[in-house]
Amino acid sequence: MRKDDPEDPFERYLRNRRLPNGGASWAAWNTPKKPEPVYIQEDKWPAPKPRTDLVFAKSCAPGNWCSTDAGTSVEPASNFGKVMLAGAMLLPDASAAVALALGADLGLGYMAGSGIMQQRHSWAIRGLGGPASILILGMLLEKMGDGTLYTDEQLRSLTHAPTRVRFQFRQDPDGVLQVYGIHSKPSGDDSVRTVQATWNANKTAMEAKLNGITIIWTPRDGRLGPMPPLIYPDNSGAHLNNILVHPIPEDTDSQIEGFPGEDITVEDCIVVFPAGVGWKSLYVVFARPFGGDHGYHPPPRGLTAFPDAKIAPRKTTIQGGGGLRKRWKSKEGLIFEWDSQHGAVEKYNKRGKHLGEFDPETGEQTKEADNTREVEP
């Protein structure tokens, strides 16, 4: 290009443009590409495996964290929850109108233990012939928060649930009432049926139908009128404020055969309340200790007519849902189960086929075999 030629505009641009890096390189003019994003896989903690050994209740002693094993030593019932004993009694005149509206025959009066009346509700009973004819023990659970107990939601879908404590009433020859707790093991004796409580027709009370009776919970100051809590009129239950839970030796029935007195327990169950009510599930056991023919014959300690029959884990539900039948087995595998309605023993072969009904004292057959009956061996 000659000197008098017009200046090249591109050359002027390059001459006046300062190079990056102080003129060292043209490389910085080339804008680098944005780096590709690097995706780091999320490091998730493994989900905990669901437990397969959940129970309804267990001891909350400090050494029992994350364990659902049955206890092996005597301990207070308070380790399991709040326990209350109540007895049936006549309702006062002031509550007569409420009782009539609810169809309640009797009230339940506090006798001993911790007050567990549900959320300012009073207890009543339907289905009894007279006062002082029933005793009820109720227990609200103590929880450790270790994930070993069923939730109320889970219990609503179960017909039975295992528990590591059960209670029974016994009455000694002098008529003195005793309550014993037992460490129930996972051998068939730890299964307790659940009872779903429901609202009555006009939602003035909650009801739970047990074996022959109905427990009623109604507000102390509901729209039907006042029904204040009751106190049992005497101190017959004062000695029951400190109930103990006992271990059961191996190869021994959970009915605590070695303890004095007659077992007068009728049934125990877990009462489960509807969702949204806010009530916790409740363990209930009841007895009829004061005479009267209620069609119930307590099981004997042994079978005189069948001396080689030994105690075996219970498997068959009592008619009406009242727990499990007491069971014995012979060396040959014959099965004997107690019929509490007739005071007799039902005999089955080792495959569970019915062989007839027999007198437990004489061995005399009192009923023929029923080919339609069978039990789990």
Short mmCIF file of the C-alpha atoms (twelve columns), coordinates in Angstrom:
data_MODEL
# 
_entry.id   MODEL 
# 
loop_
_atom_site.group_PDB 
_atom_site.id 
_atom_site.type_symbol 
_atom_site.label_atom_id 
_atom_site.label_alt_id 
_atom_site.label_comp_id 
_atom_site.label_asym_id 
_atom_site.label_seq_id 
_atom_site.Cartn_x 
_atom_site.Cartn_y 
_atom_site.Cartn_z 
_atom_site.pdbx_PDB_model_num 
ATOM 1   C CA . MET A 1   0.000   0.000   0.000   1 
ATOM 2   C CA . ARG A 2   1.351   3.434   -0.993  1 
ATOM 3   C CA . LYS A 3   1.733   6.222   1.488   1 
ATOM 4   C CA . ASP A 4   -0.947  8.391   -0.104  1 
ATOM 5   C CA . ASP A 5   -3.438  5.543   -0.331  1 
ATOM 6   C CA . PRO A 6   -6.396  5.710   2.052   1 
ATOM 7   C CA . GLU A 7   -5.658  3.955   5.328   1 
ATOM 8   C CA . ASP A 8   -6.958  0.456   5.650   1 
ATOM 9   C CA . PRO A 9   -9.625  0.565   8.428   1 
ATOM 10  C CA . PHE A 10  -8.855  -2.969  9.540   1 
ATOM 11  C CA . GLU A 11  -5.169  -2.086  10.007  1 
ATOM 12  C CA . ARG A 12  -6.113  0.994   12.010  1 
ATOM 13  C CA . TYR A 13  -8.274  -1.172  14.267  1 
ATOM 14  C CA . LEU A 14  -5.428  -3.577  14.923  1 
ATOM 15  C CA . ARG A 15  -2.891  -0.825  15.502  1 
ATOM 16  C CA . ASN A 16  -5.034  0.958   18.096  1 
ATOM 17  C CA . ARG A 17  -6.213  -2.239  19.823  1 
ATOM 18  C CA . ARG A 18  -4.176  -3.254  22.851  1 
ATOM 19  C CA . LEU A 19  -3.465  -6.924  23.091  1 
ATOM 20  C CA . PRO A 20  -4.454  -8.826  26.236  1 
ATOM 21  C CA . ASN A 21  -1.698  -9.938  28.612  1 
ATOM 22  C CA . GLY A 22  0.226   -6.766  27.893  1 
ATOM 23  C CA . GLY A 23  0.661   -7.784  24.249  1 
ATOM 24  C CA . ALA A 24  2.002   -11.243 25.015  1 
ATOM 25  C CA . SER A 25  -0.653  -13.338 23.305  1 
ATOM 26  C CA . TRP A 26  -3.836  -13.360 21.313  1 
ATOM 27  C CA . ALA A 27  -5.139  -16.404 23.208  1 
ATOM 28  C CA . ALA A 28  -7.283  -14.458 25.643  1 
ATOM 29  C CA . TRP A 29  -9.363  -13.156 22.779  1 
ATOM 30  C CA . ASN A 30  -10.853 -16.618 22.407  1 
ATOM 31  C CA . THR A 31  -13.515 -16.833 25.127  1 
ATOM 32  C CA . PRO A 32  -13.320 -20.285 26.767  1 
ATOM 33  C CA . LYS A 33  -16.342 -22.514 26.688  1 
ATOM 34  C CA . LYS A 34  -18.383 -22.875 29.810  1 
ATOM 35  C CA . PRO A 35  -17.488 -26.092 31.622  1 
ATOM 36  C CA . GLU A 36  -19.910 -28.940 31.408  1 
ATOM 37  C CA . PRO A 37  -21.919 -29.314 34.629  1 
ATOM 38  C CA . VAL A 38  -20.770 -32.123 36.894  1 
ATOM 39  C CA . TYR A 39  -23.555 -34.058 38.538  1 
ATOM 40  C CA . ILE A 40  -22.688 -35.622 41.905  1 
ATOM 41  C CA . GLN A 41  -24.903 -38.539 42.854  1 
ATOM 42  C CA . GLU A 42  -26.803 -37.924 46.074  1 
ATOM 43  C CA . ASP A 43  -25.515 -40.106 48.880  1 
ATOM 44  C CA . LYS A 44  -28.705 -41.258 50.589  1 
ATOM 45  C CA . TRP A 45  -28.788 -43.022 53.911  1 
ATOM 46  C CA . PRO A 46  -30.255 -46.509 53.539  1 
ATOM 47  C CA . ALA A 47  -33.868 -46.710 54.651  1 
ATOM 48  C CA . PRO A 48  -34.242 -48.538 57.959  1 
ATOM 49  C CA . LYS A 49  -35.569 -52.060 57.646  1 
ATOM 50  C CA . PRO A 50  -39.091 -52.404 59.059  1 
ATOM 51  C CA . ARG A 51  -39.170 -54.359 62.309  1 
ATOM 52  C CA . THR A 52  -40.973 -57.675 62.305  1 
ATOM 53  C CA . ASP A 53  -41.115 -58.027 66.096  1 
ATOM 54  C CA . LEU A 54  -43.387 -55.115 67.041  1 
ATOM 55  C CA . VAL A 55  -45.508 -55.568 70.176  1 
ATOM 56  C CA . PHE A 56  -48.376 -53.713 71.811  1 
ATOM 57  C CA . ALA A 57  -46.706 -53.276 75.205  1 
ATOM 58  C CA . LYS A 58  -43.344 -53.991 76.805  1 
ATOM 59  C CA . SER A 59  -41.302 -53.019 79.838  1 
ATOM 60  C CA . CYS A 60  -39.798 -49.545 79.525  1 
ATOM 61  C CA . ALA A 61  -37.010 -50.223 82.016  1 
ATOM 62  C CA . PRO A 62  -33.750 -48.512 80.894  1 
ATOM 63  C CA . GLY A 63  -32.053 -51.760 79.847  1 
ATOM 64  C CA . ASN A 64  -34.875 -52.685 77.461  1 
ATOM 65  C CA . TRP A 65  -34.083 -50.175 74.707  1 
ATOM 66  C CA . CYS A 66  -34.892 -51.543 71.207  1 
ATOM 67  C CA . SER A 67  -35.715 -54.983 72.656  1 
ATOM 68  C CA . THR A 68  -39.050 -56.800 72.578  1 
ATOM 69  C CA . ASP A 69  -37.914 -59.870 74.514  1 
ATOM 70  C CA . ALA A 70  -40.089 -61.088 77.376  1 
ATOM 71  C CA . GLY A 71  -38.888 -60.087 80.835  1 
ATOM 72  C CA . THR A 72  -37.075 -62.571 83.059  1 
ATOM 73  C CA . SER A 73  -37.420 -60.935 86.481  1 
ATOM 74  C CA . VAL A 74  -40.157 -59.547 88.704  1 
ATOM 75  C CA . GLU A 75  -40.805 -55.862 88.071  1 
ATOM 76  C CA . PRO A 76  -43.548 -53.318 88.828  1 
ATOM 77  C CA . ALA A 77  -46.462 -52.971 86.437  1 
ATOM 78  C CA . SER A 78  -45.685 -49.256 86.245  1 
ATOM 79  C CA . ASN A 79  -42.730 -50.151 83.981  1 
ATOM 80  C CA . PHE A 80  -45.303 -51.011 81.316  1 
ATOM 81  C CA . GLY A 81  -47.756 -48.148 81.753  1 
ATOM 82  C CA . LYS A 82  -50.391 -46.582 83.952  1 
ATOM 83  C CA . VAL A 83  -52.569 -49.289 85.483  1 
ATOM 84  C CA . MET A 84  -55.975 -48.683 87.048  1 
ATOM 85  C CA . LEU A 85  -58.394 -51.049 88.777  1 
ATOM 86  C CA . ALA A 86  -62.134 -50.278 88.735  1 
ATOM 87  C CA . GLY A 87  -65.226 -52.058 90.044  1 
ATOM 88  C CA . ALA A 88  -68.830 -52.028 88.860  1 
ATOM 89  C CA . MET A 89  -71.205 -50.062 91.109  1 
ATOM 90  C CA . LEU A 90  -74.621 -48.451 91.063  1 
ATOM 91  C CA . LEU A 91  -74.806 -45.041 89.449  1 
ATOM 92  C CA . PRO A 92  -75.963 -42.114 91.610  1 
ATOM 93  C CA . ASP A 93  -79.437 -40.664 91.068  1 
ATOM 94  C CA . ALA A 94  -77.884 -37.553 89.523  1 
ATOM 95  C CA . SER A 95  -76.592 -39.688 86.640  1 
ATOM 96  C CA . ALA A 96  -79.755 -41.759 86.168  1 
ATOM 97  C CA . ALA A 97  -81.000 -39.789 83.161  1 
ATOM 98  C CA . VAL A 98  -77.647 -40.052 81.387  1 
ATOM 99  C CA . ALA A 99  -77.413 -43.780 82.156  1 
ATOM 100 C CA . LEU A 100 -80.905 -44.369 80.772  1 
ATOM 101 C CA . ALA A 101 -80.089 -42.499 77.562  1 
ATOM 102 C CA . LEU A 102 -76.880 -44.502 77.112  1 
ATOM 103 C CA . GLY A 103 -78.375 -47.848 78.106  1 
ATOM 104 C CA . ALA A 104 -75.816 -48.172 80.911  1 
ATOM 105 C CA . ASP A 105 -76.564 -50.628 83.731  1 
ATOM 106 C CA . LEU A 106 -73.751 -49.672 86.105  1 
ATOM 107 C CA . GLY A 107 -70.885 -47.266 86.536  1 
ATOM 108 C CA . LEU A 108 -67.237 -48.112 87.045  1 
ATOM 109 C CA . GLY A 109 -65.716 -46.771 90.237  1 
ATOM 110 C CA . TYR A 110 -62.016 -46.215 90.813  1 
ATOM 111 C CA . MET A 111 -60.465 -48.745 93.228  1 
ATOM 112 C CA . ALA A 112 -56.672 -48.525 92.892  1 
ATOM 113 C CA . GLY A 113 -53.764 -47.567 90.669  1 
ATOM 114 C CA . SER A 114 -53.298 -44.615 88.331  1 
ATOM 115 C CA . GLY A 115 -56.305 -42.652 87.144  1 
ATOM 116 C CA . ILE A 116 -56.549 -43.264 83.400  1 
ATOM 117 C CA . MET A 117 -60.056 -42.018 82.718  1 
ATOM 118 C CA . GLN A 118 -59.865 -41.080 79.064  1 
ATOM 119 C CA . GLN A 119 -59.858 -37.333 78.368  1 
ATOM 120 C CA . ARG A 120 -62.331 -36.311 81.099  1 
ATOM 121 C CA . HIS A 121 -64.737 -39.147 80.298  1 
ATOM 122 C CA . SER A 122 -66.532 -41.398 82.788  1 
ATOM 123 C CA . TRP A 123 -66.799 -45.169 82.421  1 
ATOM 124 C CA . ALA A 124 -70.004 -47.213 82.518  1 
ATOM 125 C CA . ILE A 125 -71.039 -50.805 81.812  1 
ATOM 126 C CA . ARG A 126 -73.877 -52.421 79.889  1 
ATOM 127 C CA . GLY A 127 -74.798 -56.099 80.138  1 
ATOM 128 C CA . LEU A 128 -74.555 -56.866 83.877  1 
ATOM 129 C CA . GLY A 129 -77.191 -58.180 86.232  1 
ATOM 130 C CA . GLY A 130 -76.142 -56.413 89.416  1 
ATOM 131 C CA . PRO A 131 -73.507 -54.335 91.177  1 
ATOM 132 C CA . ALA A 132 -70.158 -55.659 92.353  1 
ATOM 133 C CA . SER A 133 -70.308 -58.350 89.681  1 
ATOM 134 C CA . ILE A 134 -67.327 -57.295 87.625  1 
ATOM 135 C CA . LEU A 135 -63.823 -55.903 87.988  1 
ATOM 136 C CA . ILE A 136 -61.853 -54.207 85.234  1 
ATOM 137 C CA . LEU A 137 -58.165 -53.449 84.953  1 
ATOM 138 C CA . GLY A 138 -57.094 -50.909 82.354  1 
ATOM 139 C CA . MET A 139 -53.584 -49.971 81.243  1 
ATOM 140 C CA . LEU A 140 -52.369 -47.019 79.174  1 
ATOM 141 C CA . LEU A 141 -48.940 -47.709 77.690  1 
ATOM 142 C CA . GLU A 142 -45.631 -46.208 78.610  1 
ATOM 143 C CA . LYS A 143 -43.547 -45.631 75.457  1 
ATOM 144 C CA . MET A 144 -39.766 -45.455 75.027  1 
ATOM 145 C CA . GLY A 145 -39.768 -44.009 71.514  1 
ATOM 146 C CA . ASP A 146 -37.508 -46.776 70.198  1 
ATOM 147 C CA . GLY A 147 -39.846 -47.945 67.433  1 
ATOM 148 C CA . THR A 148 -40.704 -51.295 69.027  1 
ATOM 149 C CA . LEU A 149 -44.430 -50.705 69.687  1 
ATOM 150 C CA . TYR A 150 -47.359 -50.754 67.292  1 
ATOM 151 C CA . THR A 151 -48.868 -47.371 66.544  1 
ATOM 152 C CA . ASP A 152 -52.583 -46.786 67.047  1 
ATOM 153 C CA . GLU A 153 -52.960 -46.624 63.268  1 
ATOM 154 C CA . GLN A 154 -51.346 -50.058 62.869  1 
ATOM 155 C CA . LEU A 155 -53.512 -51.535 65.627  1 
ATOM 156 C CA . ARG A 156 -56.671 -50.448 63.801  1 
ATOM 157 C CA . SER A 157 -55.852 -52.935 61.027  1 
ATOM 158 C CA . LEU A 158 -55.053 -55.896 63.315  1 
ATOM 159 C CA . THR A 159 -57.364 -58.506 64.819  1 
ATOM 160 C CA . HIS A 160 -54.728 -59.659 67.329  1 
ATOM 161 C CA . ALA A 161 -51.471 -58.170 68.577  1 
ATOM 162 C CA . PRO A 162 -48.583 -59.649 70.586  1 
ATOM 163 C CA . THR A 163 -47.815 -58.077 73.950  1 
ATOM 164 C CA . ARG A 164 -45.070 -58.611 76.510  1 
ATOM 165 C CA . VAL A 165 -47.378 -58.239 79.510  1 
ATOM 166 C CA . ARG A 166 -50.784 -59.629 80.430  1 
ATOM 167 C CA . PHE A 167 -52.744 -59.511 83.664  1 
ATOM 168 C CA . GLN A 168 -55.107 -61.872 85.423  1 
ATOM 169 C CA . PHE A 169 -57.418 -61.756 88.418  1 
ATOM 170 C CA . ARG A 170 -57.295 -64.458 91.080  1 
ATOM 171 C CA . GLN A 171 -59.424 -64.953 94.167  1 
ATOM 172 C CA . ASP A 172 -58.064 -66.870 97.153  1 
ATOM 173 C CA . PRO A 173 -60.183 -69.179 99.379  1 
ATOM 174 C CA . ASP A 174 -60.892 -66.250 101.713 1 
ATOM 175 C CA . GLY A 175 -62.306 -64.212 98.854  1 
ATOM 176 C CA . VAL A 176 -59.384 -61.780 98.721  1 
ATOM 177 C CA . LEU A 177 -58.780 -60.463 95.231  1 
ATOM 178 C CA . GLN A 178 -55.280 -60.526 93.746  1 
ATOM 179 C CA . VAL A 179 -53.994 -59.230 90.411  1 
ATOM 180 C CA . TYR A 180 -50.915 -60.756 88.790  1 
ATOM 181 C CA . GLY A 181 -48.990 -59.588 85.762  1 
ATOM 182 C CA . ILE A 182 -47.056 -62.014 83.591  1 
ATOM 183 C CA . HIS A 183 -44.203 -61.579 81.118  1 
ATOM 184 C CA . SER A 184 -45.843 -63.142 78.050  1 
ATOM 185 C CA . LYS A 185 -43.554 -64.912 75.586  1 
ATOM 186 C CA . PRO A 186 -43.907 -65.307 71.805  1 
ATOM 187 C CA . SER A 187 -45.222 -68.857 72.115  1 
ATOM 188 C CA . GLY A 188 -48.923 -68.324 71.442  1 
ATOM 189 C CA . ASP A 189 -49.690 -66.900 74.898  1 
ATOM 190 C CA . ASP A 190 -48.669 -63.369 73.909  1 
ATOM 191 C CA . SER A 191 -51.460 -62.815 71.378  1 
ATOM 192 C CA . VAL A 192 -54.339 -60.583 72.501  1 
ATOM 193 C CA . ARG A 193 -57.338 -59.752 70.351  1 
ATOM 194 C CA . THR A 194 -58.144 -56.163 69.449  1 
ATOM 195 C CA . VAL A 195 -61.599 -54.625 69.907  1 
ATOM 196 C CA . GLN A 196 -62.535 -51.617 67.796  1 
ATOM 197 C CA . ALA A 197 -64.412 -49.016 69.832  1 
ATOM 198 C CA . THR A 198 -67.109 -47.081 67.961  1 
ATOM 199 C CA . TRP A 199 -69.357 -44.088 68.512  1 
ATOM 200 C CA . ASN A 200 -72.940 -44.780 69.509  1 
ATOM 201 C CA . ALA A 201 -75.753 -43.668 67.197  1 
ATOM 202 C CA . ASN A 202 -75.886 -40.031 68.341  1 
ATOM 203 C CA . LYS A 203 -72.171 -39.707 69.170  1 
ATOM 204 C CA . THR A 204 -72.734 -39.089 72.858  1 
ATOM 205 C CA . ALA A 205 -70.507 -41.979 73.944  1 
ATOM 206 C CA . MET A 206 -67.819 -44.370 72.755  1 
ATOM 207 C CA . GLU A 207 -68.532 -48.110 73.115  1 
ATOM 208 C CA . ALA A 208 -66.396 -51.260 73.099  1 
ATOM 209 C CA . LYS A 209 -68.111 -54.658 73.012  1 
ATOM 210 C CA . LEU A 210 -66.208 -57.279 74.970  1 
ATOM 211 C CA . ASN A 211 -67.169 -60.859 75.808  1 
ATOM 212 C CA . GLY A 212 -70.700 -60.364 77.155  1 
ATOM 213 C CA . ILE A 213 -70.366 -56.751 78.295  1 
ATOM 214 C CA . THR A 214 -70.032 -53.321 76.723  1 
ATOM 215 C CA . ILE A 215 -67.777 -50.623 78.166  1 
ATOM 216 C CA . ILE A 216 -69.091 -47.088 77.661  1 
ATOM 217 C CA . TRP A 217 -67.107 -43.837 77.802  1 
ATOM 218 C CA . THR A 218 -69.130 -40.627 77.974  1 
ATOM 219 C CA . PRO A 219 -68.135 -37.014 78.745  1 
ATOM 220 C CA . ARG A 220 -68.439 -36.040 82.396  1 
ATOM 221 C CA . ASP A 221 -70.351 -32.942 81.307  1 
ATOM 222 C CA . GLY A 222 -71.806 -33.945 77.949  1 
ATOM 223 C CA . ARG A 223 -74.954 -32.792 76.234  1 
ATOM 224 C CA . LEU A 224 -76.935 -35.594 77.908  1 
ATOM 225 C CA . GLY A 225 -76.096 -34.192 81.339  1 
ATOM 226 C CA . PRO A 226 -73.453 -34.677 84.043  1 
ATOM 227 C CA . MET A 227 -71.917 -38.064 84.838  1 
ATOM 228 C CA . PRO A 228 -69.105 -37.435 87.332  1 
ATOM 229 C CA . PRO A 229 -66.335 -40.007 87.925  1 
ATOM 230 C CA . LEU A 230 -67.027 -42.561 90.649  1 
ATOM 231 C CA . ILE A 231 -64.992 -43.844 93.577  1 
ATOM 232 C CA . TYR A 232 -65.597 -47.417 94.712  1 
ATOM 233 C CA . PRO A 233 -67.390 -47.317 98.089  1 
ATOM 234 C CA . ASP A 234 -64.875 -49.379 100.068 1 
ATOM 235 C CA . ASN A 235 -61.111 -49.850 100.162 1 
ATOM 236 C CA . SER A 236 -61.144 -53.457 98.955  1 
ATOM 237 C CA . GLY A 237 -58.653 -52.616 96.222  1 
ATOM 238 C CA . ALA A 238 -56.192 -50.610 98.312  1 
ATOM 239 C CA . HIS A 239 -53.727 -53.523 98.482  1 
ATOM 240 C CA . LEU A 240 -53.566 -53.598 94.674  1 
ATOM 241 C CA . ASN A 241 -51.743 -50.295 94.224  1 
ATOM 242 C CA . ASN A 242 -48.428 -52.112 93.649  1 
ATOM 243 C CA . ILE A 243 -49.033 -54.817 91.043  1 
ATOM 244 C CA . LEU A 244 -46.021 -56.905 90.018  1 
ATOM 245 C CA . VAL A 245 -45.254 -58.606 86.706  1 
ATOM 246 C CA . HIS A 246 -43.762 -62.106 87.005  1 
ATOM 247 C CA . PRO A 247 -41.689 -64.263 84.648  1 
ATOM 248 C CA . ILE A 248 -43.119 -67.629 83.612  1 
ATOM 249 C CA . PRO A 249 -40.808 -70.667 83.762  1 
ATOM 250 C CA . GLU A 250 -40.288 -72.739 80.635  1 
ATOM 251 C CA . ASP A 251 -42.900 -75.426 79.878  1 
ATOM 252 C CA . THR A 252 -45.389 -73.689 82.169  1 
ATOM 253 C CA . ASP A 253 -48.775 -72.324 81.190  1 
ATOM 254 C CA . SER A 254 -49.120 -68.551 81.298  1 
ATOM 255 C CA . GLN A 255 -51.983 -68.813 83.768  1 
ATOM 256 C CA . ILE A 256 -49.471 -68.830 86.662  1 
ATOM 257 C CA . GLU A 257 -50.567 -72.214 87.975  1 
ATOM 258 C CA . GLY A 258 -48.282 -71.967 91.000  1 
ATOM 259 C CA . PHE A 259 -49.947 -68.851 92.405  1 
ATOM 260 C CA . PRO A 260 -52.703 -69.209 95.003  1 
ATOM 261 C CA . GLY A 261 -56.376 -68.747 94.319  1 
ATOM 262 C CA . GLU A 262 -58.799 -69.418 91.527  1 
ATOM 263 C CA . ASP A 263 -58.288 -67.726 88.184  1 
ATOM 264 C CA . ILE A 264 -61.429 -65.646 87.647  1 
ATOM 265 C CA . THR A 265 -60.285 -63.773 84.542  1 
ATOM 266 C CA . VAL A 266 -62.898 -63.733 81.786  1 
ATOM 267 C CA . GLU A 267 -61.049 -61.981 78.980  1 
ATOM 268 C CA . ASP A 268 -58.336 -59.504 78.139  1 
ATOM 269 C CA . CYS A 269 -58.200 -57.414 74.980  1 
ATOM 270 C CA . ILE A 270 -56.805 -54.249 73.418  1 
ATOM 271 C CA . VAL A 271 -59.402 -51.530 72.857  1 
ATOM 272 C CA . VAL A 272 -58.552 -49.394 69.820  1 
ATOM 273 C CA . PHE A 273 -60.289 -46.055 69.263  1 
ATOM 274 C CA . PRO A 274 -61.214 -44.413 65.927  1 
ATOM 275 C CA . ALA A 275 -58.785 -42.111 64.150  1 
ATOM 276 C CA . GLY A 276 -59.267 -38.453 64.952  1 
ATOM 277 C CA . VAL A 277 -60.584 -39.013 68.471  1 
ATOM 278 C CA . GLY A 278 -57.167 -38.545 70.045  1 
ATOM 279 C CA . TRP A 279 -57.451 -41.472 72.474  1 
ATOM 280 C CA . LYS A 280 -54.627 -43.939 72.916  1 
ATOM 281 C CA . SER A 281 -55.246 -47.674 72.637  1 
ATOM 282 C CA . LEU A 282 -56.067 -49.279 75.972  1 
ATOM 283 C CA . TYR A 283 -55.392 -52.746 77.402  1 
ATOM 284 C CA . VAL A 284 -58.403 -54.082 79.335  1 
ATOM 285 C CA . VAL A 285 -58.893 -57.274 81.373  1 
ATOM 286 C CA . PHE A 286 -62.061 -58.087 83.285  1 
ATOM 287 C CA . ALA A 287 -63.364 -60.662 85.752  1 
ATOM 288 C CA . ARG A 288 -66.562 -61.679 87.520  1 
ATOM 289 C CA . PRO A 289 -65.414 -62.617 91.019  1 
ATOM 290 C CA . PHE A 290 -68.537 -62.642 93.142  1 
ATOM 291 C CA . GLY A 291 -70.499 -65.768 92.405  1 
ATOM 292 C CA . GLY A 292 -73.368 -66.111 89.982  1 
ATOM 293 C CA . ASP A 293 -73.703 -68.606 87.176  1 
ATOM 294 C CA . HIS A 294 -72.190 -66.871 84.179  1 
ATOM 295 C CA . GLY A 295 -71.647 -70.065 82.246  1 
ATOM 296 C CA . TYR A 296 -67.911 -69.964 82.900  1 
ATOM 297 C CA . HIS A 297 -65.878 -72.835 84.355  1 
ATOM 298 C CA . PRO A 298 -62.243 -72.024 85.173  1 
ATOM 299 C CA . PRO A 299 -59.709 -74.526 83.802  1 
ATOM 300 C CA . PRO A 300 -58.166 -77.063 86.204  1 
ATOM 301 C CA . ARG A 301 -54.463 -77.117 87.003  1 
ATOM 302 C CA . GLY A 302 -54.133 -80.575 85.487  1 
ATOM 303 C CA . LEU A 303 -56.184 -83.378 83.946  1 
ATOM 304 C CA . THR A 304 -56.627 -86.133 86.534  1 
ATOM 305 C CA . ALA A 305 -58.019 -88.519 83.937  1 
ATOM 306 C CA . PHE A 306 -55.088 -87.908 81.572  1 
ATOM 307 C CA . PRO A 307 -52.022 -87.637 83.845  1 
ATOM 308 C CA . ASP A 308 -49.425 -87.695 81.049  1 
ATOM 309 C CA . ALA A 309 -50.934 -84.600 79.389  1 
ATOM 310 C CA . LYS A 310 -48.657 -81.599 79.904  1 
ATOM 311 C CA . ILE A 311 -49.282 -77.885 79.448  1 
ATOM 312 C CA . ALA A 312 -48.853 -76.692 75.831  1 
ATOM 313 C CA . PRO A 313 -49.042 -73.270 74.149  1 
ATOM 314 C CA . ARG A 314 -52.595 -72.092 73.551  1 
ATOM 315 C CA . LYS A 315 -53.813 -71.761 69.963  1 
ATOM 316 C CA . THR A 316 -57.626 -71.969 69.824  1 
ATOM 317 C CA . THR A 317 -59.807 -68.908 70.414  1 
ATOM 318 C CA . ILE A 318 -62.556 -69.249 73.019  1 
ATOM 319 C CA . GLN A 319 -66.038 -68.956 71.530  1 
ATOM 320 C CA . GLY A 320 -67.030 -65.290 71.681  1 
ATOM 321 C CA . GLY A 321 -63.441 -64.077 71.415  1 
ATOM 322 C CA . GLY A 322 -62.541 -64.404 75.089  1 
ATOM 323 C CA . GLY A 323 -58.867 -65.251 74.826  1 
ATOM 324 C CA . LEU A 324 -57.389 -68.667 74.027  1 
ATOM 325 C CA . ARG A 325 -58.334 -72.091 75.347  1 
ATOM 326 C CA . LYS A 326 -56.055 -73.777 77.839  1 
ATOM 327 C CA . ARG A 327 -54.288 -76.683 76.137  1 
ATOM 328 C CA . TRP A 328 -52.456 -79.863 77.108  1 
ATOM 329 C CA . LYS A 329 -50.605 -82.441 74.997  1 
ATOM 330 C CA . SER A 330 -49.786 -86.076 75.711  1 
ATOM 331 C CA . LYS A 331 -46.586 -87.918 74.801  1 
ATOM 332 C CA . GLU A 332 -48.432 -89.492 71.867  1 
ATOM 333 C CA . GLY A 333 -49.378 -86.044 70.547  1 
ATOM 334 C CA . LEU A 334 -53.024 -86.111 71.637  1 
ATOM 335 C CA . ILE A 335 -54.415 -82.611 72.175  1 
ATOM 336 C CA . PHE A 336 -56.706 -81.651 75.063  1 
ATOM 337 C CA . GLU A 337 -58.434 -78.251 75.255  1 
ATOM 338 C CA . TRP A 338 -60.568 -76.837 78.044  1 
ATOM 339 C CA . ASP A 339 -64.231 -76.028 77.342  1 
ATOM 340 C CA . SER A 340 -65.006 -73.282 79.863  1 
ATOM 341 C CA . GLN A 341 -68.695 -73.250 78.944  1 
ATOM 342 C CA . HIS A 342 -69.353 -76.895 79.849  1 
ATOM 343 C CA . GLY A 343 -66.519 -77.584 82.282  1 
ATOM 344 C CA . ALA A 344 -65.186 -80.426 80.138  1 
ATOM 345 C CA . VAL A 345 -62.121 -81.215 78.057  1 
ATOM 346 C CA . GLU A 346 -62.199 -81.597 74.270  1 
ATOM 347 C CA . LYS A 347 -59.904 -84.282 72.895  1 
ATOM 348 C CA . TYR A 348 -58.224 -84.184 69.466  1 
ATOM 349 C CA . ASN A 349 -55.779 -86.459 67.670  1 
ATOM 350 C CA . LYS A 350 -52.285 -85.240 66.775  1 
ATOM 351 C CA . ARG A 351 -53.594 -83.869 63.460  1 
ATOM 352 C CA . GLY A 352 -56.222 -81.763 65.248  1 
ATOM 353 C CA . LYS A 353 -59.297 -83.910 64.461  1 
ATOM 354 C CA . HIS A 354 -61.975 -83.962 67.165  1 
ATOM 355 C CA . LEU A 355 -62.310 -87.194 69.178  1 
ATOM 356 C CA . GLY A 356 -65.032 -86.175 71.620  1 
ATOM 357 C CA . GLU A 357 -65.705 -84.417 74.928  1 
ATOM 358 C CA . PHE A 358 -64.496 -85.978 78.203  1 
ATOM 359 C CA . ASP A 359 -64.804 -85.506 81.950  1 
ATOM 360 C CA . PRO A 360 -61.400 -84.225 83.173  1 
ATOM 361 C CA . GLU A 361 -61.689 -86.137 86.479  1 
ATOM 362 C CA . THR A 362 -63.050 -89.530 85.440  1 
ATOM 363 C CA . GLY A 363 -62.130 -89.688 81.759  1 
ATOM 364 C CA . GLU A 364 -65.719 -90.597 80.888  1 
ATOM 365 C CA . GLN A 365 -66.732 -89.526 77.387  1 
ATOM 366 C CA . THR A 366 -69.629 -87.077 77.639  1 
ATOM 367 C CA . LYS A 367 -70.080 -86.227 73.945  1 
ATOM 368 C CA . GLU A 368 -69.372 -88.040 70.694  1 
ATOM 369 C CA . ALA A 369 -66.751 -86.891 68.209  1 
ATOM 370 C CA . ASP A 370 -67.768 -84.088 65.869  1 
ATOM 371 C CA . ASN A 371 -66.273 -84.731 62.436  1 
ATOM 372 C CA . THR A 372 -66.667 -81.071 61.487  1 
ATOM 373 C CA . ARG A 373 -64.470 -79.851 64.338  1 
ATOM 374 C CA . GLU A 374 -60.715 -79.512 64.179  1 
ATOM 375 C CA . VAL A 375 -58.007 -77.334 65.711  1 
ATOM 376 C CA . GLU A 376 -54.514 -76.266 64.795  1 
ATOM 377 C CA . PRO A 377 -52.142 -79.048 65.974  1 
# 
